[in-house]
Amino acid sequence: MKLIFQIYLKFLAKIILKKFRPKIIAICGSTNKSTAVAAMARVLSPQMEAAASPKNFNAEIGIPLSILRIVPEGASKIERWSSIALRALQQVFSLKTYPKIILLEFGMHAPMDAEKALSIATPDICIFTNLAPSILSHTDKSEQYNKTFSYFLRRLPKDTALITNADDPHLEELAQFFPDKVSRYGQNPPSDWKLSEITDTDSGQEFNIARNGEIFQVKIREFGLHHAYIAAAAFALSSELKLDLKKIQQEFCK
């Protein structure tokens, strides 16, 4: 039953993608994917309408539901599945417009997960957050993630734009599999979008993001270094989308 449901949702989601052809942005990595999706959707939306995956909607059911723009409501499993099936079909016929971009969270723990995600949606832009050391502390997990993400990267079209964390050595180990167009963010070389002057404040953090001599001073209301990295990735994404970076800076500072 579950497999049939997955195939059904995938079929309808692909109809939506073919009909509206939004630019697909995949957020990948072992941690902070949902946080990145939400933050990027927020700062991009004033310039370009963006749809985004709800938190943890990142697998065979969640990705199609994100594309179909359906958030299930509480009910028993059978009732929920039947209700979602009907709503999904209605969406295919009722949607008249669609955002120009959609940010999708891709959850992948094995090559088969990567294959399933790519069979639903092929990203135009792929953003890697990290491969967290805590996830990779055991040798078997390290090998599994290396196998999974190297497989994913090899399956990406060559014209996919990749935005990746230059400070994550596990990601840099996969550089041989990167597509031709790569942009890196982080505090260290070879970052294209360089983070510096990261300082905690009473209300959050302040830091600089620099590229080609241009420096953006950013203030955010969140604590935690990963939020600064997400902001740097968002600048890289905004540049790829040819958005006004000064406006992105202003949105982060709100």
C-alpha positions, 0 to 999 in steps of 0.5 A: 500500500505504501509503495503504491502511495509513493508511486502515485504521489511521485507521478503527480509531483512530476506532472506539476514540475513538468507543467510549471518548470520551477527552478529546483534547489536541493538542500542536502547534507547530514544536519541543518537542512530544514533550518537552511530551507526555512532561512533561505525561503524567507530571505529569497521570497521578497525578490522571487516567490519561493516554495519550500519543503516543510520540516523533514519532508525529505523522502519518498513521500515528503518530497512529492508533498512539498512539490504538491504543496500539501501539508497533511493534517492529523488523522489515522494513517488510512484516513490521512492517506486517502485524504492526501491522495484526493488533495494531491489529485485536486492540486494537479488540476486546481493550481494555476500558478506556481512559485518560480523556485522550490527549495527541497530537502533531500534526506539521504542515508544510502545510495537508494535514497539518492536514487529515489530523490533524484527520480522525483526531482532533478535539482538545478542547484544543489546546496550541501550543508555539511557531513557532521562529524557526529554522524561520521564518528563510526567508520562504517557510517563514514563509508556509507555516507561517502558512498551515498553522496558520491553516488548522488554527485555522480548522478547530477547533470553536469550543468547542475550548480553546486554550492558546498561548505569549504570548511567540511573536510568530508565534503571536500573529499568528494570534490572529484565528483563535483559538477563543473560549476561549484561555489564554496562558502566558509571561513577558510580557503578555497571559499568563494563566499568567505565568512569572517568576524563572527561575533556573538551579540546579546540578540544573535550574531554579527559577521561579514560575508565577502566575495571578490572584494565586496563585503556584506555585514550581516546581523541575525537573531539566531545563535549558533555557528551553523546559522552563519554558514547558512547565511553564506550559502544563501548569499551564494544561492542568491548570486546564482539566481541573480538577485540583489545581494543588498536586499538579501543582506537587509532581509537577514538583518530584519 
